[in-house]
Amino acid sequence: MATVTEPAGTKEAGTEGTGGGDGGLLRKSWFQALLVVVVLIVGHQVTRSAGSPAWAGSFPDTVGRGIMAWFDGIYAWIVVNRNDSPLFLYFFNYISVGLGSAVVLINQVLNAFTWLGVTVIGVLVSWRVAGWRVSLLVLATFAVFALTGLWNASMSTLSLIITSVFIALLFGIPLGILAGRSEGFYRAIRPVLDFMQIMPAFAYLLPFVLLFGIADPAAAVVTAVYAMPPTVRITALAIREVPKGVVEATTSLGSTPWQILTKVQLPLAKRTILLGVNQTIMLAVSMVVIASVIGAGGLGDAIYQALSKVNVGQAFQAGLAIVMLAIAMDRVTGAVGHGARTPRIAARYRLPLLGGMLAAALVAMIVGRLFDLGGWPRDLSIDIASPVNAVDKAIENAIGGATGAMGTWTLEWVLGPLNNLLTGTPWWLVVAAAAALGLIFGGVRVAVISGLSFVGVGLLGVWPNAMDTLSQVLVATVITILLGVVAGVLMSRNDTFAAILRPILDAMQTLPPFVYLIPAVALFGIGRVPALAAAIIFALPPVIRLVNDGIRGVPAGTIEAAVSQGSTRWQLLTKVELPLARGSLLLAVNQGIILVLSMVVMGALVGAGALGFDVVFGLAQNQLGLGLTSGLAIVCLGLFLDRVTQGRRRAGA
């Protein structure tokens, strides 16, 4: 890359100097991938011409039916022996009862403080740790809970979040400390964390339902497990980034390992660890909403019930509450991490201030109890569902024909043909194509993982629905990457546009994924198209950010050299900036495709079908075999998509 700054002409500055070898390898890889697609199409046409013979059909489901029956047998055994088996009687049942009691206890405490006490405590605490702007945001959040008539549901959700985050931090921080201090343990746990973060949220539900049943206990455990990886990973990173010189100096003074940890490493790593806590809380918020599928209740259940009835107004009402909760928790915990907006209070006033805050909270609670305030009265709530439904109806009347036509065109000319290609091509050719793509983009190891992932999908007996899911993911990903690259380039080119777009992206990345289904249903109704639309919108923010950061990270000297050689703006972008931002672009593709997969699977709640529907149907009808095999198939697809889209990046890192 250093040769870019030399006056070697526009061509050299734009191609060879910017890593022309890498660019040529990338072009060669995409040409080879195109050949793989051509082979698939030819195989599909040959199969159709031959009348779809038995050797060219879908993956045989004999093994899959056996696996489903085996899982169903395990579920039947658990149902019969849940109250007799020592494993459940003295372990899982105790955990279930304990977690259920913890959620109920926290909810009872919140109810005991009444809406007045909870509001006063929330506003005062947020002011103390994050400043008056965030305290106003918290006040507005509580006002939304009350005025939408969802106060009790919000407190249920908050109780479940508190319980789940406590569990995640209780186990995650010690594991992160151990990973930060032990290289062997870090290497052992890293692939586990990678695997956990690849898994779509839906895939977590069924195993924990199997062990803990339906409702709050299973929801608390699945939320804690889902939210734990950032805590472990960021805590380990924070401990490992403490300067070695400081640790060596402390050791030379005779400090014990415990003293080094508590007096040096943890204090120096505090800010980074708090960032991990923030990420854990945000993941817990998103998972608690999804856990409504397994009976978690609260705001997630309100959204789920509204979407099942296609009641956009009620879904918007509950969605607004969960969005405000997510933003408020993000701002409060984020402020604790960086401490920039924390009010500066002189040391001599801190204790009296704390006493005054406790007194104010106690007075608010007493007043609330004396006047029997409890939760916010529902007769004082404001109905916003009806006007939202009216607006939705007006939008449907105005552009319903256009969106319907767009959806029909997408199904008939894009999604349908791709799905037919994947399901109508011999399964062994699809497996070979997956392995070939892995070899092209990631090497031999990724090729083996890719091929085995598709074989695993086939052995699980859900091949047609898995190919349906994959087709949806591929279509949504292509659109996401195209839109993300265009928006990211524009953002990198114009500081004003970047300043406007950045807070929008911040807010979008704060929202739980469940919420994105609401506007999609409002525009496109029920079916695969709204699931695709929600997936695209959900995955866009990180893609845009990564493209923008990658282009802005190109050295200024490199750009000046290319401009001095007469490069046009288009040449500068395509020959210099995008090639040099290749790492960020590949990461954008990787993140985009994984987020799209998680959202497409969740689209089963609005009629997207495929593997997500199998998971939901298995949960609803107690067909744990179907649900678990579908969940495992989702994991296999996620593993394939993740490895293929980051193989070369890892190899060159």
DRENBA-978757 format. One record per residue (C-alpha): y, x, z; residue number from 1. Coordinates in Angstrom, 2 decimals, decimal comma. Example, Ala and Ser with C-alpha at 12.3 -4.5 7.8 and 13.67 -1.06 7.14 Angstrom:
BEGIN
        c2        c1        c3     n
     -4,50     12,30      7,80     1
     -1,06     13,67      7,14     2
//
This chain:
BEGIN
        c2        c1        c3     n
      0,00      0,00      0,00     1
      2,30      2,94      0,50     2
      2,47      3,46     -3,25     3
      4,37      0,17     -3,58     4
      7,58      1,88     -2,50     5
      7,31      4,49     -5,25     6
      9,19      3,84     -8,51     7
      6,07      3,29    -10,57     8
      7,27      0,32    -12,59     9
      7,04     -3,40    -12,03    10
      3,36     -3,60    -12,85    11
      2,43     -0,84    -10,44    12
      4,65     -2,19     -7,71    13
      3,33     -5,68     -8,12    14
     -0,39     -5,09     -8,58    15
     -1,87     -1,66     -8,10    16
      0,56     -0,70     -5,39    17
     -0,02     -3,89     -3,48    18
     -3,69     -3,37     -3,14    19
     -4,66     -3,91     -6,77    20
     -8,23     -2,97     -5,90    21
     -8,38     -5,77     -3,34    22
     -6,74     -8,16     -5,79    23
     -9,24     -7,25     -8,48    24
    -12,10     -7,72     -6,03    25
    -10,68    -11,09     -5,03    26
    -10,37    -12,21     -8,66    27
    -13,91    -11,02     -9,33    28
    -15,15    -12,95     -6,27    29
    -13,49    -16,17     -7,42    30
    -14,89    -15,70    -10,93    31
    -18,37    -15,29     -9,45    32
    -17,85    -18,36     -7,28    33
    -16,83    -20,31    -10,38    34
    -20,08    -19,23    -12,03    35
    -21,99    -20,57     -9,02    36
    -20,25    -23,93     -9,47    37
    -21,09    -23,91    -13,17    38
    -24,76    -23,26    -12,33    39
    -24,68    -26,25     -9,93    40
    -23,21    -28,49    -12,62    41
    -25,78    -27,35    -15,18    42
    -28,58    -27,90    -12,66    43
    -27,28    -31,38    -11,96    44
    -27,16    -32,26    -15,67    45
    -30,67    -30,87    -16,26    46
    -31,96    -32,93    -13,35    47
    -30,41    -36,11    -14,76    48
    -31,80    -35,37    -18,22    49
    -35,28    -34,90    -16,73    50
    -35,11    -38,29    -15,03    51
    -34,68    -36,92    -11,48    52
    -38,24    -35,60    -10,96    53
    -39,66    -35,17     -7,47    54
    -39,15    -31,39     -7,48    55
    -35,43    -31,87     -8,08    56
    -34,58    -34,41     -5,38    57
    -33,00    -34,26     -1,94    58
    -34,44    -32,13      0,82    59
    -37,73    -33,67      2,08    60
    -37,04    -35,54      5,32    61
    -40,54    -35,30      6,79    62
    -39,57    -32,59      9,27    63
    -36,31    -34,35     10,01    64
    -38,05    -37,59     10,92    65
    -40,29    -35,64     13,26    66
    -37,29    -33,96     14,92    67
    -35,56    -37,32     15,34    68
    -38,71    -38,81     16,86    69
    -38,96    -35,83     19,21    70
    -35,35    -36,29     20,36    71
    -35,93    -40,02     20,77    72
    -38,97    -39,20     22,90    73
    -36,88    -36,90     25,09    74
    -34,31    -39,64     25,50    75
    -37,00    -42,18     26,39    76
    -38,46    -39,76     28,94    77
    -35,02    -39,20     30,47    78
    -34,38    -42,94     30,74    79
    -37,72    -43,47     32,49    80
    -37,55    -40,40     34,75    81
    -33,83    -40,07     35,43    82
    -34,27    -41,28     39,02    83
    -37,63    -39,58     39,62    84
    -37,52    -36,13     38,02    85
    -36,35    -33,37     40,42    86
    -34,26    -31,89     37,60    87
    -32,14    -35,04     37,48    88
    -32,62    -36,19     41,03    89
    -31,34    -32,97     42,59    90
    -29,16    -31,51     39,85    91
    -27,77    -33,59     36,98    92
    -27,46    -36,79     39,01    93
    -25,58    -34,94     41,75    94
    -23,19    -33,48     39,19    95
    -22,77    -36,89     37,58    96
    -22,02    -38,60     40,87    97
    -19,70    -35,79     41,97    98
    -17,67    -35,80     38,79    99
    -17,50    -39,57     38,65   100
    -16,32    -39,62     42,26   101
    -13,72    -36,91     41,57   102
    -12,23    -38,89     38,69   103
    -12,18    -42,06     40,78   104
    -10,66    -40,23     43,77   105
     -7,84    -38,70     41,72   106
     -7,17    -42,09     40,13   107
     -7,04    -43,70     43,58   108
     -4,59    -41,04     44,78   109
     -2,33    -41,71     41,79   110
     -2,53    -45,43     42,45   111
     -1,78    -44,87     46,14   112
      1,45    -43,10     45,21   113
      2,39    -46,14     43,06   114
      4,31    -45,81     39,81   115
      7,49    -44,93     41,69   116
      5,90    -42,09     43,65   117
      4,07    -40,65     40,64   118
      7,27    -40,73     38,59   119
      9,33    -39,02     41,30   120
      6,68    -36,32     41,83   121
      6,28    -35,71     38,11   122
     10,02    -35,44     37,47   123
     10,69    -33,16     40,46   124
      7,76    -30,82     39,77   125
      8,58    -30,56     36,07   126
     12,23    -29,81     36,91   127
     11,21    -27,07     39,34   128
      8,87    -25,28     36,90   129
     10,43    -26,09     33,53   130
     14,05    -27,19     33,93   131
     15,95    -30,42     33,52   132
     15,23    -30,91     29,80   133
     11,48    -31,01     30,39   134
     11,96    -33,21     33,46   135
     13,77    -35,75     31,25   136
     10,85    -35,58     28,82   137
      8,43    -36,28     31,69   138
     10,59    -39,21     32,80   139
     10,54    -40,58     29,25   140
      6,74    -40,16     29,18   141
      6,29    -42,22     32,33   142
      8,69    -44,81     30,92   143
      6,49    -45,11     27,81   144
      3,40    -45,54     30,02   145
      5,11    -48,35     31,88   146
      6,94    -50,17     29,11   147
      3,91    -50,25     26,81   148
      1,86    -51,88     29,57   149
     -0,53    -48,91     29,61   150
      0,28    -47,46     33,03   151
     -3,20    -47,94     34,48   152
     -4,89    -46,64     31,33   153
     -2,57    -43,60     31,36   154
     -3,43    -42,84     34,99   155
     -7,15    -43,07     34,14   156
     -6,66    -40,59     31,30   157
     -4,58    -38,31     33,52   158
     -7,27    -38,38     36,22   159
     -9,94    -37,39     33,73   160
     -7,76    -34,58     32,34   161
     -7,10    -33,17     35,83   162
    -10,81    -33,20     36,66   163
    -11,84    -31,63     33,35   164
     -9,18    -28,91     33,42   165
    -10,10    -28,01     37,00   166
    -13,75    -27,56     35,97   167
    -12,80    -25,56     32,87   168
    -10,55    -23,21     34,85   169
    -13,02    -22,94     37,75   170
    -15,64    -21,47     35,43   171
    -13,49    -20,16     32,58   172
    -11,18    -17,79     34,46   173
    -14,00    -15,94     36,33   174
    -15,95    -15,63     33,07   175
    -12,82    -14,32     31,36   176
    -12,23    -11,78     34,13   177
    -15,83    -10,60     33,86   178
    -15,53    -10,36     30,06   179
    -12,29     -8,41     30,44   180
    -13,83     -5,88     32,84   181
    -17,28     -5,56     31,25   182
    -17,62     -4,53     27,60   183
    -21,28     -5,52     27,53   184
    -20,60     -9,02     28,83   185
    -17,67     -9,38     26,43   186
    -19,87     -8,55     23,45   187
    -22,53    -10,97     24,68   188
    -20,20    -13,91     25,26   189
    -17,99    -13,50     22,19   190
    -20,46    -15,02     19,68   191
    -21,02    -17,91     22,10   192
    -17,27    -18,57     22,21   193
    -17,08    -18,29     18,41   194
    -19,87    -20,84     18,07   195
    -18,24    -23,22     20,56   196
    -14,93    -23,08     18,74   197
    -16,57    -23,73     15,37   198
    -18,26    -26,90     16,60   199
    -16,32    -30,08     15,80   200
    -15,45    -32,11     18,87   201
    -17,77    -34,95     17,87   202
    -20,77    -32,63     17,98   203
    -20,27    -32,10     21,72   204
    -20,74    -35,71     22,71   205
    -24,44    -36,44     22,37   206
    -25,99    -33,58     24,37   207
    -23,89    -34,43     27,41   208
    -24,58    -38,15     27,07   209
    -28,25    -37,22     27,15   210
    -27,84    -35,34     30,44   211
    -25,10    -37,29     32,21   212
    -25,19    -40,76     30,68   213
    -22,21    -42,80     29,57   214
    -18,69    -42,97     31,09   215
    -16,56    -40,57     33,12   216
    -19,12    -37,93     34,24   217
    -20,24    -37,13     30,70   218
    -16,64    -37,30     29,49   219
    -15,49    -34,87     32,20   220
    -18,22    -32,33     31,44   221
    -17,89    -32,50     27,66   222
    -14,10    -32,17     27,94   223
    -14,39    -29,19     30,29   224
    -16,91    -27,41     28,06   225
    -14,86    -28,11     24,93   226
    -11,65    -26,86     26,57   227
    -13,14    -23,77     28,24   228
    -13,32    -21,17     25,38   229
     -9,55    -20,49     25,22   230
     -9,48    -19,83     28,96   231
    -12,34    -17,34     28,75   232
    -11,08    -15,64     25,60   233
     -7,40    -15,35     26,57   234
     -8,17    -14,30     30,15   235
    -10,47    -11,56     28,83   236
     -7,77    -10,47     26,38   237
     -5,15    -10,41     29,14   238
     -7,29     -8,26     31,43   239
     -8,21     -5,87     28,61   240
     -4,56     -5,47     27,59   241
     -3,44     -4,23     31,01   242
     -2,34     -0,59     30,38   243
     -5,18      1,80     31,13   244
     -2,74      4,27     32,60   245
     -1,75      1,78     35,31   246
     -5,40      1,11     36,18   247
     -6,21      4,84     36,25   248
     -3,21      5,57     38,47   249
     -4,25      2,85     40,90   250
     -7,83      4,12     40,91   251
     -6,67      7,66     41,63   252
     -4,92      6,35     44,73   253
     -8,23      5,09     46,10   254
     -7,99      1,39     45,26   255
    -11,23     -0,58     45,25   256
    -12,24     -2,62     42,16   257
    -11,22     -5,80     44,01   258
     -7,78     -4,34     44,82   259
     -7,34     -3,23     41,21   260
     -8,16     -6,76     40,04   261
     -6,00     -8,66     42,53   262
     -3,09     -6,23     42,88   263
     -2,81     -4,86     39,34   264
     -4,73     -6,61     36,57   265
     -4,21    -10,26     37,50   266
     -0,47     -9,92     38,27   267
      0,15     -8,04     35,01   268
     -2,01    -10,48     33,05   269
     -0,58    -13,61     34,69   270
      1,65    -14,71     31,83   271
     -1,08    -14,37     29,20   272
     -3,62    -16,14     31,42   273
     -1,19    -19,04     31,83   274
     -1,06    -19,28     28,03   275
     -4,82    -19,77     28,14   276
     -4,36    -22,50     30,75   277
     -1,88    -24,22     28,44   278
     -4,35    -24,12     25,54   279
     -7,11    -25,46     27,78   280
     -4,99    -28,40     28,88   281
     -4,08    -29,29     25,30   282
     -7,71    -29,19     24,19   283
     -8,62    -31,33     27,19   284
     -6,04    -33,92     26,16   285
     -7,47    -34,12     22,65   286
    -11,09    -34,28     23,84   287
    -10,43    -36,92     26,49   288
     -9,20    -39,22     23,74   289
    -12,31    -38,55     21,64   290
    -14,51    -39,08     24,70   291
    -13,55    -42,75     24,61   292
    -16,51    -43,07     22,22   293
    -18,81    -42,41     25,18   294
    -17,06    -44,80     27,54   295
    -14,33    -42,59     29,02   296
    -11,79    -45,44     29,08   297
     -8,07    -44,86     29,38   298
     -5,71    -44,38     26,46   299
     -8,45    -43,14     24,15   300
    -10,38    -46,35     24,60   301
     -7,24    -48,36     23,84   302
     -6,83    -46,49     20,54   303
    -10,53    -46,76     19,72   304
    -10,61    -50,51     20,33   305
     -7,44    -51,05     18,31   306
     -8,74    -49,03     15,36   307
    -12,05    -50,89     15,41   308
    -10,07    -54,12     15,02   309
     -7,69    -52,54     12,46   310
     -4,81    -53,44     14,78   311
     -2,26    -50,80     13,81   312
      0,33    -52,07     16,30   313
     -1,90    -51,73     19,35   314
     -3,18    -48,37     18,10   315
      0,41    -47,17     17,65   316
      1,30    -48,34     21,15   317
     -1,56    -46,41     22,76   318
     -1,04    -43,50     20,39   319
      2,60    -43,21     21,43   320
      1,52    -42,97     25,08   321
     -1,05    -40,23     24,42   322
      1,40    -38,34     22,21   323
      4,06    -38,38     24,93   324
      1,47    -37,25     27,49   325
      0,35    -34,38     25,26   326
      3,90    -33,19     24,53   327
      4,94    -33,43     28,18   328
      1,90    -31,48     29,42   329
      2,42    -28,87     26,71   330
      6,06    -28,36     27,61   331
      5,43    -28,19     31,36   332
      2,48    -25,79     31,20   333
      4,14    -23,73     28,48   334
      7,23    -23,32     30,66   335
      5,08    -22,16     33,56   336
      3,69    -19,46     31,29   337
      6,93    -17,94     29,97   338
      9,18    -18,94     32,87   339
     12,32    -18,86     30,68   340
     13,63    -22,31     31,70   341
     12,60    -22,26     35,34   342
     15,67    -22,95     37,52   343
     16,83    -19,85     39,38   344
     16,83    -20,71     43,07   345
     17,90    -18,19     45,69   346
     15,07    -17,16     47,99   347
     16,73    -18,63     51,09   348
     16,96    -22,06     49,47   349
     13,40    -22,29     48,13   350
     11,70    -23,46     51,30   351
     14,35    -26,14     52,08   352
     14,17    -27,27     48,44   353
     10,39    -27,59     48,66   354
     10,77    -29,59     51,86   355
     13,31    -31,87     50,23   356
     11,03    -32,45     47,25   357
      8,10    -33,32     49,52   358
     10,33    -35,66     51,51   359
     11,55    -37,38     48,34   360
      7,98    -37,83     47,11   361
      6,91    -39,20     50,50   362
      9,84    -41,64     50,61   363
      9,09    -42,82     47,06   364
      5,46    -43,42     47,98   365
      6,38    -45,30     51,17   366
      8,86    -47,48     49,31   367
      6,27    -48,16     46,64   368
      3,66    -49,13     49,22   369
      6,07    -51,29     51,24   370
      7,06    -53,27     48,17   371
      3,49    -53,27     46,85   372
      4,59    -51,79     43,55   373
      1,21    -50,33     42,53   374
      1,07    -49,93     38,76   375
      3,94    -51,04     36,58   376
      3,90    -54,86     36,26   377
      2,53    -55,88     32,87   378
      4,99    -58,78     32,63   379
      7,80    -56,19     32,54   380
      6,26    -54,33     29,62   381
      7,65    -54,48     26,09   382
      5,45    -55,63     23,23   383
      5,88    -53,17     20,39   384
      2,54    -53,96     18,79   385
      3,82    -57,10     17,04   386
      6,86    -55,49     15,36   387
      4,75    -52,48     14,36   388
      2,18    -54,80     12,81   389
      4,99    -56,58     10,99   390
      6,30    -53,27      9,64   391
      2,76    -52,27      8,68   392
      2,37    -55,55      6,81   393
      5,66    -55,02      5,01   394
      4,63    -51,48      4,04   395
      1,29    -52,76      2,83   396
      3,02    -55,38      0,69   397
      5,47    -52,82     -0,68   398
      3,18    -49,88     -1,46   399
     -0,27    -51,27     -0,76   400
     -1,02    -51,49     -4,46   401
     -0,03    -47,87     -5,05   402
     -1,97    -46,51     -2,08   403
     -4,96    -48,67     -2,98   404
     -4,90    -47,38     -6,55   405
     -4,59    -43,82     -5,29   406
     -7,54    -44,33     -2,97   407
     -9,65    -45,89     -5,71   408
     -8,81    -43,05     -8,10   409
     -9,70    -40,47     -5,45   410
    -13,05    -42,12     -4,77   411
    -13,99    -42,65     -8,43   412
    -12,72    -39,46    -10,03   413
    -12,77    -36,83     -7,28   414
    -14,86    -37,63     -4,25   415
    -17,54    -39,65     -6,04   416
    -18,34    -37,06     -8,73   417
    -18,40    -34,22     -6,20   418
    -20,69    -36,19     -3,90   419
    -22,97    -37,01     -6,85   420
    -23,05    -33,33     -7,79   421
    -24,14    -32,22     -4,31   422
    -26,64    -35,02     -3,74   423
    -27,99    -35,17     -7,30   424
    -28,62    -31,43     -7,67   425
    -32,00    -30,04     -6,52   426
    -31,75    -29,15     -2,86   427
    -33,11    -25,65     -3,39   428
    -30,38    -24,97     -5,95   429
    -27,70    -26,13     -3,47   430
    -29,19    -23,83     -0,81   431
    -29,21    -20,95     -3,31   432
    -25,59    -21,72     -4,23   433
    -24,58    -21,65     -0,55   434
    -26,31    -18,30     -0,10   435
    -24,66    -16,98     -3,26   436
    -21,21    -18,01     -2,03   437
    -21,94    -16,30      1,27   438
    -22,93    -13,13     -0,58   439
    -19,83    -13,24     -2,78   440
    -17,31    -13,80     -0,02   441
    -18,99    -12,25      3,02   442
    -21,91     -9,99      2,16   443
    -25,63    -10,07      2,82   444
    -25,41    -11,21      6,44   445
    -23,15    -14,15      5,60   446
    -25,43    -15,01      2,67   447
    -28,42    -15,27      5,01   448
    -26,44    -17,37      7,51   449
    -25,19    -19,66      4,73   450
    -28,60    -20,24      3,24   451
    -30,21    -20,83      6,64   452
    -27,41    -23,24      7,57   453
    -28,22    -25,45      4,57   454
    -31,95    -25,16      5,20   455
    -31,23    -26,26      8,77   456
    -29,30    -29,27      7,47   457
    -32,27    -30,21      5,30   458
    -34,84    -29,76      8,05   459
    -32,80    -32,06     10,28   460
    -33,43    -34,89      7,79   461
    -29,79    -35,82      7,05   462
    -29,31    -34,07      3,70   463
    -27,58    -36,92      1,75   464
    -25,07    -37,67      4,50   465
    -24,45    -33,96      5,07   466
    -23,61    -33,52      1,38   467
    -21,35    -36,58      1,62   468
    -19,53    -34,97      4,56   469
    -19,30    -31,64      2,73   470
    -17,80    -33,29     -0,35   471
    -15,12    -34,95      1,79   472
    -14,36    -31,64      3,51   473
    -14,04    -29,75      0,23   474
    -11,70    -32,32     -1,34   475
     -9,48    -32,49      1,75   476
     -9,45    -28,69      2,08   477
     -8,32    -28,09     -1,50   478
     -5,43    -30,53     -1,06   479
     -4,57    -29,04      2,34   480
     -4,47    -25,48      1,03   481
     -2,38    -26,42     -2,01   482
      0,17    -28,32      0,08   483
      0,10    -25,69      2,83   484
      0,72    -22,79      0,48   485
      3,62    -24,57     -1,25   486
      5,22    -25,59      2,07   487
      4,58    -22,14      3,59   488
      6,19    -20,37      0,63   489
      9,22    -22,67      0,77   490
      9,44    -22,11      4,53   491
      9,40    -18,32      4,05   492
     12,08    -18,54      1,35   493
     14,61    -20,70      3,21   494
     15,57    -20,11      6,85   495
     17,25    -23,50      7,12   496
     14,13    -25,28      5,90   497
     12,07    -23,16      8,30   498
     14,33    -24,10     11,22   499
     13,93    -27,79     10,38   500
     10,18    -27,63      9,78   501
      9,21    -25,43     12,75   502
      9,77    -28,05     15,52   503
      7,99    -30,65     13,37   504
      4,98    -28,34     13,09   505
      5,15    -27,69     16,84   506
      5,01    -31,42     17,55   507
      2,21    -31,99     15,03   508
      0,05    -29,27     16,58   509
      0,56    -30,81     19,99   510
     -0,82    -34,21     18,94   511
     -4,47    -35,05     19,65   512
     -6,44    -35,39     16,37   513
     -7,40    -38,99     17,19   514
     -3,78    -40,02     16,73   515
     -3,67    -38,97     13,07   516
     -6,03    -41,80     12,18   517
     -3,39    -44,41     13,03   518
     -0,87    -43,78     10,20   519
     -3,74    -43,11      7,80   520
     -5,23    -46,54      8,51   521
     -1,78    -48,10      8,23   522
     -1,34    -46,69      4,72   523
     -4,85    -46,79      3,28   524
     -6,81    -49,26      5,39   525
    -10,43    -48,52      6,29   526
    -12,71    -46,15      4,41   527
    -13,10    -42,54      3,29   528
     -9,57    -42,14      1,94   529
     -7,75    -42,63      5,28   530
    -10,15    -40,12      6,85   531
     -9,22    -37,61      4,13   532
     -5,50    -38,33      4,59   533
     -5,75    -37,85      8,36   534
     -7,70    -34,61      7,89   535
     -5,10    -33,22      5,49   536
     -2,17    -34,01      7,78   537
     -4,03    -32,69     10,83   538
     -4,92    -29,36      9,20   539
     -1,58    -28,72      7,46   540
      0,53    -27,27     10,35   541
     -1,55    -24,12     11,02   542
     -1,98    -23,51      7,28   543
      1,79    -23,74      6,69   544
      2,49    -21,47      9,67   545
     -0,01    -18,81      8,60   546
      1,27    -18,72      5,01   547
      4,86    -18,46      6,24   548
      4,03    -15,74      8,76   549
      2,00    -13,80      6,21   550
      4,78    -13,76      3,61   551
      7,48    -12,98      6,17   552
      5,32    -10,11      7,41   553
      5,44     -8,28      4,08   554
      7,43     -5,04      4,63   555
     11,03     -5,29      3,47   556
     10,78     -1,89      1,77   557
      7,93     -3,12     -0,38   558
      9,94     -6,13     -1,53   559
     13,01     -3,99     -2,24   560
     10,91     -1,61     -4,32   561
      9,51     -4,47     -6,40   562
     12,98     -6,01     -6,88   563
     14,42     -2,65     -7,91   564
     11,80     -2,47    -10,67   565
     13,03     -5,77    -12,12   566
     10,46     -8,17    -10,69   567
     11,35    -11,85    -10,98   568
     11,02    -14,18     -8,00   569
      7,74    -15,50     -9,41   570
      6,40    -11,96     -9,95   571
      7,55    -11,00     -6,48   572
      5,62    -13,91     -5,01   573
      2,43    -13,63     -7,06   574
      2,22     -9,84     -7,45   575
      3,57     -8,60     -4,13   576
      3,96    -11,12     -1,33   577
      0,81    -13,22     -1,71   578
     -1,47    -10,19     -2,27   579
     -0,03     -8,43      0,78   580
     -0,32    -11,63      2,82   581
     -3,99    -11,95      1,82   582
     -5,24    -11,65      5,42   583
     -3,03    -14,50      6,60   584
     -3,98    -16,59      3,56   585
     -7,69    -16,15      4,22   586
     -7,16    -17,04      7,86   587
     -5,22    -20,13      6,72   588
     -8,16    -21,17      4,52   589
    -10,57    -20,60      7,40   590
     -8,53    -22,54      9,93   591
     -7,75    -25,30      7,47   592
    -11,37    -25,91      6,49   593
    -12,64    -25,94     10,09   594
     -9,91    -28,38     11,17   595
    -10,60    -30,57      8,15   596
    -14,30    -30,68      9,05   597
    -13,56    -31,78     12,62   598
    -11,22    -34,51     11,41   599
    -13,42    -35,75      8,55   600
    -16,28    -36,21     11,00   601
    -13,97    -38,14     13,31   602
    -13,04    -40,30     10,34   603
    -16,29    -42,19     10,93   604
    -14,25    -44,31     13,35   605
    -12,27    -45,66     10,38   606
    -15,12    -46,08      7,93   607
    -15,62    -42,58      6,51   608
    -19,38    -42,83      6,97   609
    -21,67    -39,81      6,51   610
    -22,59    -37,59      9,48   611
    -19,79    -38,85     11,71   612
    -21,03    -42,41     11,34   613
    -24,55    -41,28     12,24   614
    -23,22    -39,74     15,46   615
    -21,29    -42,88     16,40   616
    -24,16    -45,16     15,40   617
    -26,62    -43,08     17,39   618
    -24,39    -43,35     20,45   619
    -23,87    -47,08     20,05   620
    -27,50    -47,99     19,34   621
    -29,18    -45,47     21,67   622
    -30,70    -43,71     18,66   623
    -30,26    -40,27     20,15   624
    -32,53    -38,68     17,56   625
    -30,28    -39,69     14,68   626
    -27,14    -38,81     16,61   627
    -28,32    -35,38     17,76   628
    -29,68    -34,31     14,38   629
    -26,42    -35,41     12,75   630
    -24,45    -33,46     15,35   631
    -26,54    -30,35     14,72   632
    -26,05    -30,78     10,97   633
    -22,28    -30,84     11,55   634
    -22,61    -27,56     13,43   635
    -24,61    -26,05     10,54   636
    -21,92    -27,06      8,06   637
    -19,24    -25,66     10,34   638
    -21,12    -22,36     10,64   639
    -21,43    -22,09      6,86   640
    -17,80    -22,95      6,18   641
    -16,51    -20,62      8,90   642
    -18,55    -17,60      7,87   643
    -17,88    -17,95      4,14   644
    -14,12    -18,26      4,64   645
    -13,75    -15,31      6,98   646
    -16,51    -12,90      5,95   647
    -14,44    -10,49      3,87   648
    -11,51    -10,69      6,27   649
    -13,73     -9,54      9,12   650
    -15,27     -6,82      7,02   651
    -11,89     -5,40      6,17   652
    -10,31     -5,91      9,56   653
//
